[in-house]
Amino acid sequence: MADTRENMTTRIAREMVGIQVDISRLAVAEQEPVLKILKKLERSLIEDIKNLALPAITPKETLKEFRLRAMLRNAKETISDAYDKINDKMDD
């Protein structure tokens, strides 16, 4: 009876190793197509980001400083637009 258990344990262990090998082969086989898709996505995202034309953040600038600078630029544009409208009305 002990021999039967040992034989069964050995068979189960061999089957498990075989299954693990099959899973490893499948994982390796599926890796390449997934990596190709991810590389294509990466290139697409890089192009999309390049096309956004965002103002650059300097290396020493924090995100808070970047946001404040953007708000200041926006405020200056708004003020300039308001002055232009006033000038247009005065010219009429």
VORO-329940 format. One record per residue (C-alpha): x, y, z. Coordinates in steps of 0.25 Angstrom, whole numbers, plus 5000, padded with zeros to 4 digits. Layout:
! VORO-329940
XYZ
...
This chain:
! VORO-329940
500050005000
501150105003
501750074989
500450104983
500350234990
501850264986
501550234972
500250314971
501050434978
502150414968
501150414956
500450534961
501750614963
502150574949
500850624943
500950754951
502350774946
501750744931
500650844933
501650954939
502550934927
501250954917
500851074925
502251134923
502351104909
500951174907
501451294914
502651304906
501851284893
500851394897
501951494901
502451534888
501051574882
500751654895
502051724895
501851764880
500451824884
501051894895
502251954887
501252004877
500352064888
501652134893
501952194880
500552244878
500552304892
501852374890
501352434877
500052484883
500852544895
501752614885
500552674877
499952734890
500952854889
500952874904
501952974911
503152914916
503452894931
504852924934
505652824942
505652904955
504152944954
503152874963
501752844958
501152954967
502053054960
501753004947
500253014950
500453154955
501253204943
500153144934
499053224942
499853344941
499953334926
498453304925
498153434934
499053514925
498353474913
497053504919
497453644923
498053664910
496753624903
495953714912
496853834909
496753804894
495153804895
495253934903
496153994892
495253944881
494054014888
494754144889
495154144875
493654124870
